[in-house]
Amino acid sequence: MTVVRVLLTLLAVALVAPLSGCGAGDVAREEPGPAGRGDLVSATPIATMDAAQTRDYLTKWKYPVPRANGVRSYRVVYGTVGPDGAPTTASGLVVVPETDLPRLRTVSYAHGTIVRRDEAPSAAGESDRARTVLFAAAGYLAVAPDYLGLGSGPGPHPYAHAPSEASASADLLLAARTLLAEQGREIYPDILVTGFSQGGQAALALARELQAGAVRDARPGPVAAVSGPYAIQEVQAPAALDGRVEPRQAALFLAYWTTAMNRIHHLYDDPAAAFRQPYARQVEQLFDGDHDLLTIAANLPRTPAELLTPEYLELARSPTGAALRAMADSDTVCDWTPTAPVRLYAAPGDRSVPFENSQRCMKAELGASAELIDLGDIDHGATTTTALPLILDWFLKTAPPA
């Protein structure tokens, strides 16, 4: 396979959302301020569309439009906390429907893996923006967290770290509530939650936190997670090594996850302990939020065996110590009993986030009151385009905007 074909193949990397806005300039980074959790720091209008423009926009993205309200989109910066609990800021997208309803139900949409800051929903991430607009067009207040370190948030992104995905998502809900209050409107306490890929993990983490009371006057409504890596230790990491995940995608996932978790759990002192040369010299810089997918792909090997040292290959198979703590930190998103209805959407044909992740989730506490929707023999990227219209229809039936 030629280098060109390899790079084109990697454009469909599963845990990476479709690249859009790649020509945009880097997003300015916000410095952490004194804002408390959920405090609204700023709200910058991005775009306004009337009903006809909204319909045309969603049609361009090939989403069915059961309802088409006009929408107003904002880039919101708000106070939150880092993985260590220290105050910081994050950004996110808030899309307000142009309706006469004084009180709105909210949908929180969590995006899949991205590698550049300016691919975030509140920046130039048009694919995830379209998914958020889909819910706002139907009459919901729709929010999409960028997560820590993406969009205009400072620092590196703690990739696939469920606790900080949950806190960043929860705090955006508080900031959105403030923004809506400034416009003379309120939100219902039940929050509809959804997300794709990394965002499937984030969605379950947020729903669990909402049920635990993480956001005042809020609780989870229907929850719909799509193709998430819910079981990193038992499924995702082993699958990355045994061929169930396409090898190049597996190498990217392991590189991104290992460098991110090292900043939280201190997996290694020197990158050369975890990564083979020449990758050890540059792997951390590749995931600084400023490099695009093609650059990262060109500087990573074809397989995990070429990327990781023997010791770290074994830790991926049988984690101990810091590696085990890092996996356990995010592998509890299915270990709770929801009081709201939950649906998991996944595909047996997915070679990026294996179907077994959802099957493992169904065997945990969550599975007792959840439903697994089999999307069939389709690839990872197709699961979101297939599932989101189904999710919207379910939301409209179980918790309509008013």
C-alpha positions in Angstrom: 0.0 0.0 0.0 1.4 3.4 -0.9 1.9 6.1 1.6 -0.8 8.1 -0.1 -3.3 5.3 0.2 -2.3 4.7 3.8 -3.0 8.3 4.7 -6.3 8.2 2.9 -7.3 5.1 4.8 -6.5 6.8 8.0 -8.9 9.6 7.2 -11.6 7.1 8.3 -9.9 6.3 11.6 -12.6 5.2 13.9 -11.8 6.9 17.1 -11.3 10.1 15.1 -14.3 12.2 14.0 -14.4 13.3 10.4 -12.0 16.1 9.7 -13.7 19.4 8.9 -12.4 22.9 9.0 -8.8 21.6 8.8 -7.8 24.7 7.0 -8.9 26.9 9.8 -6.3 28.7 11.9 -5.5 27.5 15.4 -8.0 28.4 18.1 -6.8 30.8 20.7 -6.3 29.2 24.1 -8.0 30.6 27.1 -5.9 30.9 30.2 -7.5 29.5 33.4 -9.3 32.2 35.4 -10.9 32.5 38.8 -14.3 31.2 37.4 -16.0 28.6 39.6 -17.4 25.4 38.2 -20.2 26.1 35.7 -19.6 29.9 35.8 -20.3 31.4 32.4 -17.1 33.3 31.4 -18.1 34.3 27.9 -20.7 33.5 25.2 -19.7 34.4 21.6 -22.4 34.2 18.8 -21.2 31.9 16.0 -24.1 31.6 13.7 -27.9 32.3 13.3 -30.0 30.3 10.9 -33.7 30.6 10.2 -35.9 27.5 9.8 -35.2 27.2 6.0 -31.5 27.6 6.5 -31.5 25.0 9.3 -33.3 22.6 7.1 -30.8 23.2 4.2 -27.9 22.9 6.5 -29.0 19.5 7.9 -30.0 18.2 4.5 -26.4 19.0 3.3 -25.2 16.7 6.1 -27.7 14.1 5.1 -29.7 14.2 8.3 -33.5 13.8 8.1 -35.3 16.8 9.5 -38.5 15.9 11.3 -38.7 19.5 12.6 -36.8 22.6 11.5 -36.7 25.5 13.9 -34.3 28.3 13.4 -31.3 28.2 15.7 -28.7 30.5 17.3 -25.2 29.0 18.1 -22.8 30.2 20.7 -19.2 29.4 21.6 -19.3 29.3 25.4 -16.3 29.5 27.8 -16.9 28.4 31.3 -15.3 27.4 34.6 -14.6 23.7 35.3 -11.8 21.6 36.9 -9.0 19.5 35.5 -8.3 15.8 36.3 -6.5 16.9 39.4 -9.4 19.0 40.6 -7.6 22.3 40.0 -9.8 25.2 38.5 -9.5 25.7 34.8 -11.7 26.7 31.8 -13.2 24.8 29.0 -15.3 25.7 25.9 -18.3 24.2 24.3 -21.1 24.7 21.8 -24.6 25.8 22.9 -27.3 25.9 20.2 -30.6 27.6 21.2 -33.8 26.9 19.1 -35.8 29.8 17.9 -39.1 28.8 19.4 -41.7 30.5 21.7 -41.2 28.0 24.5 -40.2 29.7 27.7 -38.8 26.4 29.1 -36.7 23.9 27.1 -35.5 20.4 27.5 -31.8 20.0 27.0 -29.8 17.5 24.9 -26.1 17.0 25.7 -24.2 15.6 22.8 -20.7 14.3 23.3 -18.3 14.1 20.3 -16.0 11.4 19.2 -12.2 11.5 19.2 -10.5 14.5 17.6 -6.8 15.4 17.6 -6.8 19.1 16.9 -8.2 21.9 19.1 -9.9 23.5 16.2 -11.8 20.4 15.3 -14.0 20.8 18.4 -17.7 21.5 18.1 -17.4 25.2 19.2 -14.5 25.8 16.8 -14.4 24.4 13.2 -15.8 21.0 13.9 -18.7 21.2 11.5 -19.6 17.5 11.6 -20.2 17.6 15.4 -21.8 21.0 15.1 -24.3 19.6 12.6 -25.1 16.7 15.0 -25.8 19.3 17.8 -27.9 21.5 15.5 -30.0 18.4 14.6 -31.3 18.3 18.2 -31.7 22.1 18.4 -33.7 22.2 15.2 -36.1 19.7 16.8 -36.7 22.2 19.6 -34.2 21.2 22.3 -31.5 23.3 23.8 -28.5 21.5 22.5 -25.0 21.6 24.1 -21.8 19.9 23.0 -18.7 20.1 25.3 -15.4 20.4 23.6 -13.9 18.6 26.7 -10.7 19.8 28.4 -7.8 21.0 26.3 -9.9 21.2 23.1 -11.6 24.2 21.5 -10.3 27.2 23.4 -9.5 25.3 26.6 -6.0 25.4 27.9 -3.5 22.5 28.2 -3.5 19.1 26.5 -6.6 16.9 26.2 -6.9 14.1 28.7 -8.1 11.7 26.1 -10.7 9.1 27.0 -10.6 10.1 30.7 -14.2 9.6 31.7 -14.1 11.6 35.0 -13.0 14.8 33.3 -15.4 14.2 30.3 -18.2 14.0 32.9 -17.1 17.1 34.8 -16.6 19.2 31.7 -20.0 18.1 30.3 -21.8 18.8 33.6 -20.3 22.2 34.0 -21.3 23.2 30.5 -24.9 22.5 31.5 -24.6 25.0 34.3 -23.1 27.6 31.9 -25.8 27.0 29.3 -28.5 27.4 32.0 -27.0 30.8 32.8 -26.9 31.8 29.1 -30.5 30.8 28.7 -31.6 32.6 31.8 -30.0 35.8 30.4 -32.4 35.4 27.5 -35.4 35.0 29.8 -35.8 31.2 29.5 -35.4 28.2 31.7 -34.6 24.5 31.2 -36.3 21.4 32.5 -34.4 19.4 35.1 -34.3 16.2 32.9 -31.2 16.2 30.6 -31.3 14.0 27.6 -27.8 12.6 27.0 -26.1 11.2 23.9 -22.7 10.8 22.4 -20.6 8.9 19.8 -17.4 6.9 20.2 -15.3 8.6 22.9 -18.5 10.6 23.4 -20.4 7.3 24.1 -18.1 6.8 27.1 -18.6 10.5 28.0 -22.4 10.3 27.7 -22.6 7.4 30.2 -20.2 9.1 32.5 -22.3 12.3 32.4 -25.5 10.5 33.0 -24.1 8.7 36.0 -22.9 12.0 37.5 -26.3 13.6 36.8 -28.0 10.8 38.7 -25.6 11.3 41.6 -26.6 15.0 41.8 -23.5 16.6 40.2 -25.7 19.4 38.7 -28.1 21.1 40.9 -31.8 20.8 39.9 -30.9 18.4 37.1 -31.3 14.6 36.5 -30.7 12.3 33.6 -33.5 11.9 31.1 -33.3 9.2 28.3 -29.7 8.3 27.6 -28.4 7.0 24.2 -24.8 6.1 23.8 -23.3 5.1 20.4 -20.2 2.8 19.9 -18.4 3.8 23.0 -15.1 2.3 24.4 -16.8 1.4 27.7 -14.4 -1.4 28.7 -10.8 -0.3 28.0 -9.2 -3.0 30.1 -11.4 -6.0 29.2 -12.2 -5.2 25.5 -10.7 -2.1 23.9 -7.0 -2.6 24.8 -6.9 -6.4 24.1 -8.8 -5.8 20.8 -6.2 -3.2 19.8 -3.6 -5.9 20.1 -5.3 -9.0 18.7 -6.5 -7.6 15.4 -10.1 -6.9 16.2 -9.3 -3.2 15.8 -7.7 -2.3 12.5 -3.9 -2.1 13.4 -3.2 1.4 12.3 -6.2 2.7 14.2 -5.1 0.6 17.2 -1.7 2.2 17.1 -3.2 5.7 17.1 -5.6 4.9 19.9 -2.8 3.4 22.1 -0.4 6.3 21.4 -3.1 9.0 22.2 -4.4 7.2 25.3 -1.0 6.3 26.7 0.4 9.9 26.4 -2.8 11.3 27.9 -2.9 8.9 30.8 0.8 9.5 31.6 -0.1 13.1 32.5 -2.7 11.9 35.0 -1.4 8.6 36.3 2.4 8.8 35.5 2.8 5.7 33.5 6.4 6.4 32.7 9.3 8.8 33.4 10.7 8.6 29.9 8.7 8.0 26.7 11.3 5.5 25.6 10.1 3.2 28.4 6.7 2.9 26.7 7.4 3.6 23.0 10.0 2.2 20.6 12.3 4.5 18.8 12.0 6.6 16.7 8.5 7.2 17.9 9.5 7.8 21.5 11.2 11.0 20.5 8.1 12.7 19.1 4.9 10.9 20.2 4.1 13.3 23.0 4.4 16.3 20.7 2.2 14.7 18.1 -0.8 14.9 20.5 -0.3 18.5 21.6 -3.6 19.5 20.0 -1.9 21.4 17.1 -1.0 18.5 14.8 -3.5 17.2 12.2 -4.4 13.6 11.6 -2.2 13.3 8.5 0.8 14.5 10.3 0.2 12.1 13.2 -0.5 9.2 10.8 2.8 9.8 9.0 4.7 9.7 12.2 3.2 6.5 13.7 3.9 2.9 12.8 1.5 0.5 11.2 0.9 -1.8 14.2 0.9 -1.6 18.0 3.8 -4.1 18.1 6.0 -1.5 16.2 4.9 1.3 18.5 5.1 -0.1 22.1 8.0 -1.7 23.9 7.5 -5.3 25.0 6.9 -4.2 28.6 4.1 -1.9 27.6 2.6 -4.3 25.2 2.3 -6.7 28.1 0.8 -3.9 30.3 -1.8 -3.3 27.6 -2.7 -7.0 27.8 -2.5 -7.4 31.6 -2.4 -4.0 33.3 -0.9 -3.6 36.7 0.0 -0.5 38.8 -0.5 2.8 37.2 -1.7 1.3 33.9 -4.4 -0.6 35.8 -5.4 2.5 37.7 -5.6 4.5 34.4 -7.9 1.9 32.9 -10.0 1.5 36.0 -10.5 5.3 36.2 -12.6 5.2 33.1 -14.0 1.7 33.1 -16.8 2.3 35.6 -19.2 4.1 33.2 -21.5 1.0 33.1 -21.2 0.2 36.8 -24.3 2.0 38.0 -28.1 1.4 37.9 -29.8 4.1 35.9 -33.2 5.4 36.9 -33.8 6.8 33.3 -34.2 4.6 30.2 -30.8 3.8 28.5 -30.1 2.6 25.0 -26.7 1.5 23.6 -26.3 1.6 19.9 -23.4 -0.5 18.4 -22.5 -2.5 15.3 -20.9 -6.0 15.1 -19.1 -4.8 12.0 -17.2 -2.1 13.9 -13.4 -2.6 13.6 -12.6 0.5 15.7 -14.6 0.2 18.8 -15.6 -3.5 18.9 -19.2 -4.5 19.6 -18.0 -6.4 22.7 -17.7 -3.0 24.5 -21.4 -2.7 24.5 -21.9 -6.4 25.3 -19.7 -6.0 28.3 -21.7 -2.9 29.4 -24.9 -4.9 29.2 -23.4 -7.5 31.6 -22.7 -4.7 34.2 -25.2 -3.0 36.5 -26.4 -0.7 33.8 -27.5 -3.6 31.6 -30.3 -4.6 33.9 -32.3 -1.5 32.7 -30.7 -0.8 29.4 -31.4 -1.9 25.8 -28.8 -2.8 23.2 -29.6 -1.8 19.7 -27.7 -3.8 17.0 -27.0 -1.5 14.1 -25.7 -4.4 11.9 -22.7 -5.0 9.8 -21.6 -1.4 9.3 -18.3 0.4 10.1 -17.6 2.8 13.0 -18.3 6.0 11.2 -21.6 4.8 9.9 -22.9 4.0 13.4 -23.4 7.7 14.3 -25.1 8.6 11.0 -27.3 5.6 11.4 -28.0 6.0 15.1 -28.6 9.7 15.5 -31.9 9.9 13.6 -33.1 6.9 15.6 -32.0 8.6 18.8 -33.8 11.9 17.9 -37.0 10.0 17.1 -36.7 8.2 20.5 -36.1 11.4 22.3 -39.1 13.1 20.6 -41.3 10.3 21.7 -40.1 9.9 25.3 -39.2 13.5 26.2 -40.4 16.0 23.6 -39.1 19.6 23.8 -42.2 20.7 25.6 
